[in-house]
Amino acid sequence: MTSTSNQLDRVLVLEMVRVTEAAAIAASSLIGRGDEKAADAAAVEAMRRAFDQLYMDGTVVIGEGERDEAPMLYIGEKVGGAPGKGPKIDIALDPLEGTTITAKAGPNALAVLAAAEEGCLLNAPDVYMQKIAVGPGYPDGVIDLNKSPTENVEAVAKAKGVKPSEIIACVLDRPRHEKMIAELRDVGCGIVLIPDGDVAGVIATTNPETTIDIYMGAGGAPEGVLACAALRCVGGQFQGKLLFRNDNERARARKWGIEDLERVYTLDDLAKGDCIFAATGVTDGSLLAGVKRVGKRMTTDSVVMRASSGTVRWIKGEHTIG
């Protein structure tokens, strides 16, 4: 057995669900309250407390920004209850993926994390990333970030044995995507526009029930790594390229060891080896149901995946409100 498996075996896979459950429950009290920062802060603090219960020596490689940025779980922060003693685990996290969604009570807000052996998750800077993804079952190379949206839709349609007009794409609803959306509609492609939450958008390509075939567009680079950890567990293809708006963002990338600023990253570049991915729904979405409160009980809906075994567990939790 490899050292990767040994390291992650010691951090019980199901324990990671407790971490995302804690963050989701904390954020759920602020659904629809219009306060993004308060919802994010509640999720962050709950996730940090839950990490402290785990026997591991964890390091946040993708978090809530850098040390000077609130509300924290910053890049480089140590988490876990056994610093210097437990297995060394790298953590990518988003305690509340979809802060605006939560504040407005919209769909697809999640508490998300990925865990891997030290060095297996890319330290992605907090910049934008151009992304394209499909689920499992396609031949290698079916998508290519250097090709046009039309060419990619046509390639996926050919591989699926359908017309381009039968393909459904998921795209973040942003002004920057107007040209791409127009091109997709010209080829007859259906489009599911999402207001936020592109981790769930990428993962939706792996679930036939969503009817989404392909994800396209620019979103956060950290979210790209989280999505890739999930794709490593269930299959799929991903390509991403970092986008820089200014010299400050280029300098931030170099600070985290990224020298080739034009590189197109594949799935294995962003998340390699054995990975654990865990997510709990905050609001109802395509992947998971949100937190529900009924009297003195709460229910949560979570998923936890592991790359080495290909195991996907769907977990319904019931919690007593203290």
ROGUDO-969291 format. One line per 8 residues: for each residue x, y, z of N, C-alpha, C, CB. Coordinates in steps of 0.1 Angstrom, whole numbers. Glycine has a CB too. Example, Ala and Ser with C-alpha at 12.3 -4.5 7.8 and 13.67 -1.06 7.14 Angstrom:
132:-57:78:123:-45:78:132:-33:78:113:-45:90  128:-22:71:137:-11:71:129:0:79:141:-6:57;
//
This chain:
9:-12:0:0:0:0:9:12:0:-10:0:12  5:23:-7:13:34:-8:12:43:4:9:43:-21  22:52:6:21:61:17:9:70:16:34:69:18  4:73:4:-7:82:3:-19:75:9:-10:84:-12  -22:62:6:-33:56:12:-32:55:27:-35:42:6  -20:52:32:-18:51:46:-21:64:53:-3:47:49  -16:75:47:-19:88:53:-34:91:54:-12:99:45  -41:88:43:-55:92:43:-64:81:51:-60:93:29;
-59:69:52:-66:59:60:-67:64:74:-60:46:59  -57:71:79:-57:75:93:-66:87:95:-42:79:97  -69:94:85:-80:104:86:-92:98:81:-76:118:79  -100:93:90:-112:86:85:-120:94:75:-121:82:97  -123:87:64:-130:94:53:-143:100:58:-133:85:42  -151:93:66:-164:98:70:-163:110:80:-172:87:77  -151:111:86:-149:122:95:-149:135:88:-136:121:103  -145:135:75:-145:147:67:-160:152:65:-139:145:53;
-169:143:65:-183:148:63:-188:156:76:-192:136:61  -183:152:87:-186:159:99:-182:174:98:-180:153:112  -170:176:92:-165:189:90:-174:198:81:-151:189:84  -178:192:69:-187:200:60:-201:201:66:-187:193:47  -205:191:74:-218:192:80:-218:204:90:-222:179:88  -208:205:98:-207:216:108:-208:230:101:-194:215:116  -200:231:90:-200:244:83:-214:247:77:-189:244:72  -220:237:71:-233:239:64:-244:243:74:-237:226:57;
-244:236:86:-254:239:96:-252:253:101:-252:229:108  -240:257:103:-237:271:108:-242:281:98:-222:272:111  -239:279:85:-243:288:75:-258:289:73:-236:285:62  -264:277:76:-279:276:73:-287:286:81:-283:262:75  -282:290:92:-290:299:101:-290:313:94:-284:300:115  -282:315:84:-282:329:78:-287:328:63:-268:334:78  -293:317:59:-299:317:46:-310:327:45:-305:302:43  -309:335:34:-319:345:31:-318:358:39:-332:339:32;
-308:359:48:-307:370:57:-299:382:51:-300:366:70  -294:380:38:-288:391:31:-274:395:36:-296:403:32  -268:387:44:-254:391:50:-244:380:46:-255:392:65  -238:382:35:-228:373:29:-216:370:39:-222:378:16  -211:381:45:-199:380:53:-203:372:66:-194:394:57  -214:375:72:-218:368:84:-220:353:81:-231:373:90  -226:349:70:-228:335:66:-214:328:64:-236:334:54  -205:335:57:-192:329:55:-184:328:68:-184:338:45;
-185:338:76:-178:337:89:-183:326:98:-179:350:97  -196:324:98:-202:313:106:-197:299:101:-217:314:106  -197:298:88:-192:285:82:-177:283:85:-194:285:67  -169:293:84:-155:292:86:-152:288:101:-148:306:84  -158:294:110:-155:291:124:-160:277:128:-162:301:133  -171:273:122:-176:259:125:-167:249:119:-190:258:120  -162:252:106:-153:242:100:-140:241:107:-151:247:85  -135:252:112:-122:252:119:-123:244:132:-118:266:123;
-134:246:140:-137:238:152:-138:223:149:-149:243:159  -144:220:138:-146:206:134:-132:199:131:-156:204:123  -124:207:124:-111:202:120:-103:198:132:-103:212:111  -104:207:143:-97:205:155:-100:192:162:-99:216:165  -111:185:158:-114:172:164:-108:160:157:-129:170:164  -101:163:146:-95:152:138:-80:150:141:-97:155:123  -76:137:141:-62:134:144:-55:136:131:-61:120:150  -49:148:128:-41:150:116:-33:163:118:-50:151:104;
-23:164:110:-15:176:109:-18:182:96:0:173:111  -29:190:95:-33:195:82:-28:209:79:-48:195:82  -27:212:66:-23:225:61:-33:229:51:-8:225:56  -38:241:52:-47:246:42:-39:251:30:-56:258:48  -41:245:18:-34:249:6:-43:257:-3:-28:237:-1  -56:256:-1:-66:264:-8:-76:268:3:-72:257:-20  -77:281:6:-86:285:16:-93:298:13:-79:286:29  -95:306:24:-103:318:23:-94:330:19:-110:321:36;
-83:328:12:-74:339:8:-61:337:16:-80:352:11  -53:348:17:-41:348:24:-42:353:38:-30:357:16  -32:353:46:-33:355:60:-39:369:64:-19:355:66  -38:379:56:-43:392:60:-58:393:56:-35:403:53  -64:383:50:-78:385:46:-87:377:55:-79:379:31  -98:384:58:-109:378:67:-119:371:59:-115:389:76  -127:362:64:-127:358:78:-118:346:81:-141:354:82  -109:343:72:-98:333:74:-102:319:70:-95:333:88;
-94:309:77:-90:296:72:-82:300:59:-102:287:68  -71:307:62:-62:312:52:-52:302:47:-54:324:57  -47:305:35:-37:296:29:-25:295:38:-33:301:15  -21:283:41:-9:281:50:-13:278:65:0:292:50  -26:281:68:-31:278:82:-30:264:85:-45:284:84  -26:261:97:-25:247:102:-39:243:109:-14:245:112  -44:232:105:-56:227:111:-55:212:115:-68:228:100  -64:208:123:-63:194:129:-59:194:143:-53:186:120;
-62:183:150:-60:182:164:-46:176:168:-70:175:170  -38:173:158:-25:167:161:-13:173:154:-26:151:158  -11:186:156:0:192:149:14:186:152:1:207:152  21:183:142:34:177:144:34:162:148:41:184:155  22:156:149:21:142:153:13:134:143:14:141:167  2:140:139:-7:132:130:-2:132:116:-21:139:130  -9:125:107:-5:124:93:-5:138:86:-13:114:85  4:141:77:4:154:71:-5:154:59:19:157:66;
-15:162:60:-26:162:50:-27:176:45:-39:157:56  -28:178:31:-31:191:25:-47:192:24:-24:192:12  -52:203:26:-66:206:26:-69:217:17:-72:209:40  -79:215:8:-85:225:0:-99:227:5:-85:222:-16  -104:239:7:-117:241:13:-124:253:8:-116:241:28  -137:253:9:-145:265:8:-157:263:17:-150:267:-7  -155:268:29:-166:266:40:-180:270:35:-162:274:52  -181:280:26:-194:283:20:-192:287:6:-200:295:28;
-193:277:-3:-192:280:-17:-206:285:-22:-188:267:-25  -206:298:-24:-219:304:-27:-224:313:-16:-230:294:-30  -216:323:-12:-220:332:-1:-231:341:-5:-208:341:3  -231:346:-18:-242:354:-23:-255:345:-24:-239:360:-37  -253:333:-29:-265:324:-30:-271:322:-16:-260:310:-35  -263:320:-6:-268:318:8:-276:330:13:-257:314:17  -270:342:11:-276:354:15:-289:357:8:-266:366:12  -291:352:-4:-303:354:-12:-312:342:-12:-300:358:-26;
-308:331:-5:-316:319:-4:-317:312:-18:-329:321:2  -307:313:-26:-306:307:-40:-302:293:-39:-298:315:-49  -301:286:-51:-297:272:-51:-282:269:-52:-304:265:-63  -279:257:-47:-265:252:-50:-254:257:-40:-261:254:-64  -257:263:-29:-247:266:-19:-242:254:-12:-252:277:-9  -229:253:-10:-223:241:-5:-212:244:6:-217:232:-16  -210:235:15:-198:235:23:-189:224:17:-200:233:38  -177:227:13:-169:218:5:-155:217:10:-169:222:-10;
-149:205:9:-135:204:12:-129:192:4:-132:202:27  -116:192:2:-109:181:-4:-96:179:4:-105:184:-19  -92:166:6:-80:163:13:-72:153:5:-84:157:27  -59:155:6:-49:146:-1:-36:146:7:-47:151:-16  -28:137:3:-15:136:9:-7:149:6:-7:124:5  2:153:14:10:165:12:16:166:-2:21:166:23  13:177:-9:19:179:-22:10:175:-34:32:173:-23  -2:170:-31:-10:164:-42:-21:174:-47:-16:151:-37;
-23:185:-40:-32:195:-45:-25:207:-49:-43:198:-34  -28:213:-61:-21:225:-66:-24:237:-56:-25:228:-80  -14:244:-52:-16:256:-45:-21:267:-55:-3:261:-37  -33:267:-58:-38:276:-68:-40:290:-62:-52:271:-74  -35:300:-68:-38:314:-63:-52:318:-64:-28:324:-70  -56:328:-57:-70:332:-57:-72:342:-69:-74:339:-44  -72:336:-81:-74:343:-93:-85:336:-101:-61:345:-101  -88:341:-112:-98:334:-121:-91:323:-129:-105:344:-131;
-99:313:-133:-94:302:-141:-105:300:-152:-92:290:-133  -100:299:-165:-109:295:-176:-110:279:-175:-103:299:-190  -122:274:-175:-124:260:-172:-133:254:-183:-130:258:-159  -130:241:-185:-139:232:-192:-139:218:-186:-135:232:-208  -151:212:-185:-151:199:-179:-163:191:-185:-153:200:-164  -161:178:-185:-171:168:-188:-170:157:-178:-170:163:-203  -181:149:-177:-181:137:-168:-174:125:-174:-195:134:-164  -176:114:-168:-170:101:-172:-176:96:-185:-170:91:-161;
-169:87:-191:-174:80:-203:-170:85:-216:-189:80:-202  -163:96:-217:-158:101:-230:-144:97:-233:-160:116:-230  -140:96:-246:-126:93:-249:-117:104:-244:-124:91:-264  -105:101:-240:-95:111:-236:-93:122:-247:-82:104:-233  -93:134:-242:-90:145:-252:-103:150:-258:-81:141:-262  -114:146:-254:-127:150:-261:-129:166:-259:-139:143:-255  -124:171:-248:-124:186:-247:-111:192:-248:-131:189:-233  -110:204:-252:-97:211:-254:-99:226:-252:-91:208:-269;
-93:231:-242:-95:245:-238:-90:255:-249:-87:248:-225  -81:250:-257:-76:259:-268:-86:259:-280:-63:254:-272  -96:251:-280:-106:251:-291:-118:260:-287:-111:237:-294  -126:263:-297:-137:272:-295:-149:265:-287:-143:278:-308  -158:272:-281:-169:265:-275:-177:257:-285:-179:276:-269  -178:262:-298:-185:254:-308:-178:241:-311:-186:262:-321  -165:241:-312:-157:229:-315:-159:219:-303:-143:232:-317  -159:224:-291:-160:215:-280:-174:209:-279:-156:222:-267;
-184:216:-281:-197:211:-281:-199:200:-292:-208:222:-283  -194:203:-304:-195:194:-315:-187:181:-312:-189:200:-328  -175:182:-305:-168:170:-301:-175:162:-291:-154:174:-296  -181:168:-281:-188:161:-271:-201:154:-277:-192:170:-259  -208:161:-286:-219:156:-293:-216:144:-301:-226:167:-301  -205:145:-308:-200:133:-317:-197:121:-308:-188:137:-325  -190:124:-297:-186:113:-288:-199:106:-281:-177:117:-277  -209:115:-279:-221:110:-273:-231:104:-283:-228:121:-265;
-228:106:-296:-237:101:-306:-250:109:-308:-240:87:-303  -249:122:-305:-261:130:-306:-258:143:-314:-267:134:-292  -268:151:-317:-266:164:-324:-261:174:-314:-279:169:-331  -253:184:-319:-249:195:-309:-261:202:-302:-241:206:-317  -272:202:-309:-284:208:-303:-290:200:-291:-295:210:-314  -285:188:-289:-290:180:-278:-280:181:-266:-291:165:-283  -270:189:-267:-260:190:-257:-264:202:-247:-246:193:-262  -263:200:-234:-266:210:-224:-253:214:-218:-276:205:-214;
-250:227:-218:-238:233:-211:-242:240:-199:-231:242:-221  -234:240:-188:-236:248:-176:-226:259:-176:-234:239:-163  -231:271:-174:-222:283:-175:-226:293:-163:-224:290:-189  -216:299:-157:-219:309:-147:-226:321:-154:-206:313:-140  -236:327:-148:-243:338:-154:-235:351:-151:-258:339:-148  -226:354:-159:-218:366:-158:-216:374:-171:-204:362:-152  -215:387:-170:-213:395:-182:-201:390:-191:-211:409:-179  -191:385:-184:-179:381:-191:-182:369:-201:-168:377:-182;
-193:362:-199:-196:350:-207:-206:353:-218:-202:339:-198  -210:366:-220:-220:369:-230:-216:364:-244:-222:384:-230  -204:366:-248:-200:362:-261:-200:347:-263:-186:367:-264  -196:339:-252:-196:325:-252:-210:319:-253:-188:319:-240  -219:326:-245:-233:321:-244:-239:323:-258:-241:329:-234  -236:334:-264:-242:337:-278:-237:326:-288:-238:351:-283  -224:323:-287:-219:313:-296:-225:299:-294:-203:312:-294  -227:295:-281:-233:283:-278:-247:282:-283:-233:280:-262;
-255:293:-282:-268:293:-286:-269:293:-302:-276:306:-281  -259:298:-308:-259:298:-323:-257:283:-328:-247:306:-328  -250:275:-320:-249:261:-324:-261:252:-320:-236:255:-319  -270:259:-312:-282:252:-308:-281:245:-294:-286:242:-318  -270:248:-288:-267:242:-275:-276:247:-264:-252:243:-270  -282:239:-255:-289:244:-244:-280:248:-233:-299:233:-239  -284:258:-225:-275:264:-215:-283:265:-202:-270:278:-219  -276:259:-191:-281:261:-178:-272:272:-171:-281:247:-169;
-278:283:-169:-271:294:-163:-272:293:-148:-276:308:-168  -261:294:-141:-261:293:-126:-256:307:-121:-252:281:-121  -262:311:-110:-258:324:-104:-244:324:-97:-268:329:-95  -240:313:-92:-228:311:-85:-226:296:-82:-229:319:-71  -215:293:-76:-213:279:-72:-208:270:-83:-226:273:-67  -197:273:-89:-192:265:-100:-186:252:-96:-183:273:-108  -183:249:-83:-179:235:-79:-191:226:-82:-175:235:-64  -203:230:-78:-215:221:-81:-217:221:-96:-227:227:-74;
-214:231:-103:-216:232:-117:-208:221:-125:-213:245:-123  -195:221:-121:-186:211:-127:-190:197:-123:-171:213:-122  -193:194:-110:-197:181:-106:-210:176:-112:-198:181:-91  -219:186:-116:-231:183:-122:-229:175:-135:-239:195:-125  -218:177:-142:-215:169:-154:-214:154:-152:-203:175:-161  -211:150:-140:-209:136:-137:-222:129:-134:-200:134:-125  -233:136:-132:-246:131:-128:-256:132:-139:-251:138:-115  -260:120:-146:-269:121:-157:-282:127:-154:-271:107:-162;
-286:127:-141:-299:132:-138:-300:148:-139:-302:129:-123  -288:154:-139:-288:169:-141:-290:173:-156:-275:175:-136  -288:163:-165:-288:165:-179:-277:174:-184:-302:171:-184  -268:178:-176:-257:187:-180:-245:179:-186:-252:196:-168  -241:182:-198:-230:175:-204:-217:181:-203:-234:173:-219  -216:194:-202:-203:201:-203:-204:214:-194:-199:204:-217  -193:217:-188:-192:229:-180:-182:238:-187:-188:227:-165  -185:251:-189:-176:260:-196:-176:274:-188:-179:262:-210;
-164:281:-189:-164:294:-184:-153:297:-174:-177:298:-179  -153:310:-170:-142:314:-161:-148:315:-147:-137:328:-165  -142:309:-137:-146:310:-123:-133:310:-115:-155:299:-119  -134:308:-102:-123:309:-93:-114:297:-95:-128:309:-79  -101:299:-95:-91:289:-96:-92:279:-84:-77:294:-97  -93:284:-72:-94:275:-60:-106:265:-62:-96:282:-47  -117:270:-67:-129:261:-69:-126:251:-80:-141:270:-73  -117:254:-89:-113:245:-99:-106:233:-93:-104:251:-109;
-97:235:-83:-90:224:-77:-100:216:-69:-79:230:-67  -109:222:-62:-119:214:-54:-127:205:-64:-128:224:-47  -132:211:-75:-139:203:-84:-131:191:-90:-144:212:-96  -118:194:-92:-110:183:-98:-108:172:-88:-96:189:-102  -108:175:-75:-107:164:-65:-119:155:-66:-106:171:-51  -131:161:-68:-143:153:-70:-142:145:-83:-155:162:-70  -138:151:-94:-137:144:-106:-127:132:-105:-133:153:-117  -116:134:-98:-107:123:-96:-114:111:-90:-95:128:-87;
-124:113:-81:-130:102:-75:-141:95:-83:-137:107:-62  -147:103:-92:-159:97:-100:-156:96:-115:-171:104:-97  -145:102:-119:-142:102:-133:-146:115:-140:-149:90:-140  -140:117:-152:-143:129:-159:-130:136:-164:-151:139:-150  -132:146:-172:-120:153:-177:-122:168:-174:-119:151:-192  -111:175:-172:-110:189:-169:-98:195:-175:-111:191:-153  -99:207:-179:-88:216:-183:-90:230:-178:-86:216:-198  -80:236:-173:-81:250:-168:-68:258:-171:-83:249:-153;
-70:271:-172:-59:280:-174:-61:292:-166:-58:284:-189  -51:296:-158:-52:307:-149:-53:320:-157:-40:308:-140  -62:329:-153:-64:342:-159:-60:353:-150:-79:344:-163  -52:362:-155:-46:373:-147:-51:387:-152:-31:372:-147  -56:395:-143:-61:408:-146:-51:419:-145:-73:412:-138  -40:416:-137:-30:426:-135:-17:420:-130:-35:437:-125  -7:428:-128:6:423:-124:6:418:-110:17:434:-125  -3:424:-101:-4:419:-88:-8:404:-87:-14:428:-80;
-18:401:-96:-22:387:-96:-12:378:-102:-35:386:-104  -4:382:-111:7:374:-116:18:372:-105:14:381:-129  20:382:-98:30:381:-86:25:371:-76:33:395:-80  12:372:-74:6:362:-64:8:348:-68:-10:365:-62  6:346:-81:8:332:-87:22:327:-85:4:331:-101  32:336:-88:46:333:-86:49:330:-72:55:344:-92  43:337:-63:45:335:-48:42:321:-44:36:345:-40  32:315:-51:28:301:-48:35:291:-57:13:300:-49;
46:295:-63:54:286:-71:50:283:-85:54:273:-64  41:291:-90:36:290:-104:44:298:-113:21:293:-105  52:292:-122:61:300:-131:55:301:-145:75:293:-131  49:290:-150:44:290:-164:29:296:-163:44:276:-170  28:309:-166:15:315:-164:5:312:-175:17:330:-163  10:306:-186:2:302:-198:-2:288:-198:9:306:-210  2:280:-188:0:266:-188:-15:262:-187:7:260:-175  -18:252:-195:-32:246:-194:-31:234:-185:-37:242:-209;
-38:234:-174:-37:223:-164:-48:213:-167:-40:229:-150  -44:200:-165:-53:189:-166:-58:185:-152:-47:177:-174  -67:176:-152:-72:171:-139:-61:166:-130:-82:159:-142  -52:158:-135:-41:153:-127:-31:163:-122:-34:142:-134  -31:175:-129:-22:186:-125:-27:192:-113:-20:196:-137  -40:193:-111:-47:200:-101:-49:192:-88:-60:206:-105  -52:179:-90:-55:170:-79:-50:156:-83:-70:169:-75  -40:151:-76:-34:138:-80:-33:129:-68:-20:140:-86;
-30:116:-71:-29:107:-60:-43:104:-54:-20:112:-49  -43:99:-42:-56:96:-35:-61:109:-30:-53:85:-24  -74:111:-33:-81:123:-28:-94:119:-21:-84:133:-40  -97:127:-11:-111:127:-5:-118:140:-8:-110:124:10  -130:139:-13:-139:150:-15:-151:149:-7:-142:152:-30  -155:159:0:-167:159:9:-174:172:7:-164:157:24  -187:171:6:-196:183:5:-209:181:12:-198:187:-10  -214:192:18:-228:192:24:-236:203:18:-227:193:40;
-248:201:15:-256:211:9:-260:221:20:-269:205:3  -260:234:16:-265:245:25:-279:249:21:-255:257:25  -280:251:7:-293:253:1:-295:242:-9:-294:268:-5  -308:240:-12:-311:229:-22:-304:232:-35:-326:228:-24  -299:221:-41:-292:222:-54:-293:210:-62:-278:226:-52  -286:210:-73:-286:199:-83:-278:187:-77:-279:203:-96  -269:189:-68:-260:179:-62:-266:174:-49:-246:183:-60  -270:183:-40:-274:179:-27:-286:188:-22:-262:181:-17;
-294:182:-13:-304:190:-7:-298:199:4:-315:181:0  -305:210:7:-300:219:17:-303:215:31:-305:233:15  -298:222:41:-301:220:55:-316:223:58:-292:228:65  -323:214:65:-337:216:68:-338:216:83:-346:205:61  -346:225:88:-349:226:103:-364:223:105:-345:240:109  -367:213:113:-380:209:116:-381:207:131:-385:196:109  -387:217:138:-388:216:153:-374:217:158:-395:204:157  -370:207:166:-357:207:173:-347:197:165:-358:202:187;
-351:194:153:-342:185:145:-338:192:132:-350:172:141  -326:189:128:-321:193:115:-317:182:107:-309:203:117  -318:183:93:-313:172:85:-303:178:75:-325:166:76  -293:170:72:-283:174:62:-281:164:52:-269:177:70  -277:168:40:-275:159:29:-260:161:24:-285:162:17  -253:150:24:-238:151:21:-234:141:12:-230:151:34  -222:143:6:-216:133:-2:-201:133:1:-218:135:-18  -195:120:2:-181:119:4:-176:109:-6:-177:115:19;
-165:112:-13:-159:104:-23:-144:101:-20:-161:111:-37  -139:90:-25:-125:87:-24:-120:82:-37:-123:77:-13  -109:87:-41:-103:84:-55:-98:70:-55:-92:94:-58  -90:65:-45:-84:52:-46:-93:41:-47:-75:50:-34  -105:42:-41:-115:31:-41:-126:34:-51:-121:29:-28  -127:47:-56:-139:51:-64:-152:50:-57:-139:41:-76  -151:51:-43:-163:50:-35:-170:63:-34:-160:45:-21  -183:63:-36:-191:75:-34:-202:72:-24:-198:81:-47;
-202:79:-13:-212:77:-2:-221:89:-1:-206:74:11  -235:87:-2:-244:97:0:-250:96:15:-256:97:-10  -249:106:22:-251:105:37:-262:115:41:-238:108:45  -273:110:47:-283:118:53:-281:119:68:-298:112:50  -280:131:73:-277:132:87:-289:139:94:-265:141:89  -291:134:106:-301:140:115:-294:146:127:-313:130:118  -297:158:131:-290:165:142:-300:171:151:-280:175:136  -297:170:164:-306:177:174:-300:191:176:-306:169:187;
-310:201:176:-306:215:178:-304:217:193:-316:225:172  -292:221:197:-289:223:211:-296:235:217:-274:225:213;
//
